[in-house]
Amino acid sequence: MNTFTEQERKVMLMAAFKNKNGTWYVQFRYTDWKGEKQQKLKRGFATKKEAQEWERQFLMQKRADINMTFESFVKQYEKDIRPRLKENTWLNKQCVIESKILPYFGSRKLCDITPADVIAWQNEIMRQTTKDGKKYSGSYLKNLHNQLSCIFNHAIRYYGLSSNPATKAGNMGKEEHKEMLFWTLEEYRKFSEAIMDKPISFYAFEMLYWCGIREGELLALTASDFDFNANIVTISKSYQRIKKQDVITPPKTPKSNRTITMPKILAEEMQEYLGMFYTPTDSERIFPVTKHYLSHEMERGCKLSGVKKIRIHDLRHSHVSLLIDMGFSALAIADRVGHESIDITYRYAHLFPSKQKEMAEQLDMERLKKEGLDNVS
């Protein structure tokens, strides 16, 4: 465990000063992570105690002492991991931490939180309801617990915490797999005919269905991503709407970076669509709409066509199911949609035709051949 020198302890107790206007400030020196001396000044505290407490927590963060409050450690945790995550990933994590975790654990010392404290927190969270008066889903509860556990694991791995109280307490909730819905080719054709009155919608859904790309990948596409000589589209980025700003990020996973060969008819359609632009630049999104727009168009098309309503992401399932029905292997499909082949096998196992009967028949043939050879000899 990190400890403070006697000199640092004295500084922490004696470095608060009073301004003429009655407020307090702290001014002190500390050694940063490079071993260099730095000076810190912070003003605007109402009391001497508040000023000293701020200084104490600041120095603990610099030393990453597990005696710091949970809230202070979360600030250190953010500094450590935020640069390694996509901005939207961190913002989702931050929302959970600030709304469901810090209100309960924030003022407690990191090293003093016990499994019993975590169980009490779990029970409190499980009693809470949404704005509609419904209990939180099992998937949401599990996500909350996992976020808390990640913070403790970080403290163990890098800052000397001895054990993870969230792990000892055990999880809450469980992941709930939503029913996998998809359209048949006939259903998609009915839908696409219903939305042909809006070109941007028609061509966007053509790309989603015939290429199996993700929604964010679609919305990040630019004219430079298409090679019509080879009929391919390159997937190398994703679109996110973060804090009311359009943000282009790397795709979901390294495997998501890929090139997709388009059906010839789709390639011709996309050439036609790009021809509607005056001069599309390399950085201009060719589908300058939002995910909300696509969801609205999905709902509109379903009402007009009479096909069952599915999510935008279910078009990706529809593409995979079509490829499976056409007889392609899990490996080939995974390469096209940017998944690992084992994920395709696991998630879509029920769609692959059973090979058990074929296996048994071929084993019979092998056995008969072997017995025939034995009889001849």
Secondary structure, 3 states (H helix, E strand, C coil): CCCCCHHHHHHHHHCEEECCCCCEEEEEEEECCCCCEEEEEEEEECCHHHHHHHHHHHHHHHHCCCCCEHHHHHHHHHHHHHHHCCHHHHHHHHHHHHHHHHHHHCCCEHHHCCHHHHHHHHHHHHHCECCCCCECCHHHHHHHHHHHHHHHHHHHHHHCCCCCHHHHHCCCCCCCCCCCCCCCHHHHHHHHHHCCCCHHHHHHHHHHHHHCCCHHHHHCCEHHHEECCCCEEEECCEEEEECCEEEEECCCCHHHCEEEECCHHHHHHHHHHHCCCCCCCCCCECCCCCHHHHHHHHHHHHHHHCCCCCCCCHHHHHHHHHHHHCCCCHHHHHHHHCCCHHHHHHHCHHHCCCCHHHHHHHHHHHHHHHHHHHHHC
